[in-house]
Amino acid sequence: MLIFFCIKAKASEKDKIIENLKKINSIKFNFTQITNDVTENGNCLIVYPKKMRCLYEEDKEIIVNDDYLFLINKRENKSYNYNIKDTPLGVMLDKENIIEKLSKVEKFNKIDKNIIAIIDLDSQESIEIYFNSKEMNIAGWKIKNYDKSTLEFLMNNISININTNEKFETPK
């Protein structure tokens, strides 16, 4: 009986996380990004599906429009673009893809105030998605890339389903 209750409790966490994700159309938040011991901060807006704009405190901006990421380095007056369709970030910006992958995760881990779902994309890439254990809303993610580098993206001051007229216009 106790084993059944534990399994049912875990299943209800997963169901609640998926139900919350289904209701999200946009997320606005501040972030801390940690990449190879470099910490950067800024604010971000994600509009599903596959739209994102992040303004960094350090003269940098990222715009994602569908499957393309544009990195704008304002200090150097340069911009770069990357196809992210089959990348971990591409998965994170496709809500339906996240929901599909989460539904297949058998075990969620609890660490501090977060519930963590690990999604293996292939033998070399994975995403750990953090959910706040109180509201069961997304709180960040950690990406392990094919080259074994990691990128951790922690969200705070989160606003869900905000009205926005953002166009996600990319550089020409």
Residue pairs with C-beta under 8 A, 6 or more apart in sequence:
10 107
10 108
13 108
13 115
13 136
14 102
14 103
14 105
14 108
14 117
16 136
17 102
17 108
17 115
17 117
17 131
17 136
18 99
18 102
18 103
20 135
20 136
20 137
21 95
21 98
21 99
21 102
21 138
22 95
22 99
23 161
24 48
24 95
24 137
24 138
24 160
24 161
25 47
25 48
25 161
26 45
26 46
26 47
26 48
26 160
26 161
26 162
26 164
27 44
27 45
27 46
27 138
27 155
27 158
27 159
27 160
28 43
28 44
28 45
28 46
28 158
28 159
28 162
28 164
29 43
29 44
29 155
29 156
29 157
29 158
29 159
30 41
30 42
30 43
30 44
30 155
30 156
30 157
31 41
31 42
31 43
31 44
31 54
31 140
31 153
31 154
31 155
31 156
32 39
32 40
32 41
32 153
32 154
32 156
33 39
33 40
33 41
33 42
33 151
33 152
33 153
33 154
34 151
34 152
34 154
35 149
35 150
35 151
35 152
36 149
36 150
40 56
40 57
40 58
40 60
41 56
41 57
42 54
42 55
42 56
42 57
42 60
43 54
43 55
44 52
44 53
44 54
44 55
44 155
45 52
45 53
45 54
45 162
45 164
45 166
46 52
46 93
47 164
47 166
47 168
48 93
48 94
48 95
49 93
49 94
49 95
49 96
50 64
50 65
50 66
50 67
50 90
50 93
50 94
51 64
51 65
51 66
51 93
51 166
51 168
52 62
52 63
52 64
52 93
52 168
53 61
53 62
53 63
53 64
53 166
53 168
54 61
54 62
55 61
56 62
58 75
59 73
59 74
59 75
60 71
60 72
60 73
60 74
60 75
61 71
61 72
61 74
62 69
62 70
62 71
62 72
63 69
63 70
63 72
63 168
63 169
63 170
63 171
64 70
64 84
64 89
64 93
64 168
65 168
65 169
65 170
67 83
67 84
67 85
67 90
68 81
68 82
68 83
68 84
68 170
69 81
69 82
69 83
69 84
69 89
70 79
70 80
70 81
70 170
70 171
71 79
71 80
71 81
71 82
72 78
72 79
72 171
73 79
73 80
79 171
81 170
84 90
84 93
87 125
88 121
88 125
88 126
88 127
88 143
88 144
88 145
89 143
91 97
91 98
91 101
91 119
91 121
91 127
92 98
92 127
92 129
92 141
92 143
98 129
101 119
102 117
102 119
102 129
105 117
105 118
105 119
108 115
108 116
108 117
109 115
109 116
109 117
109 118
110 116
110 133
113 132
113 133
113 134
114 130
114 131
114 132
114 133
114 139
115 130
115 131
115 132
115 133
115 136
116 128
116 129
116 130
116 131
117 128
117 129
117 131
118 126
118 127
118 128
119 126
119 127
119 128
119 129
120 126
121 127
122 146
124 144
124 145
124 146
124 148
125 143
125 144
125 145
125 146
126 143
126 144
127 141
127 142
127 143
127 144
128 141
128 142
128 144
129 138
129 140
129 141
130 138
130 139
130 140
130 141
130 142
130 154
131 137
131 138
131 139
132 138
132 139
137 158
137 160
138 155
138 158
139 154
139 155
139 158
140 152
140 153
140 154
140 155
141 152
141 153
142 150
142 151
142 152
142 153
143 150
143 151
143 152
143 153
144 150
145 151
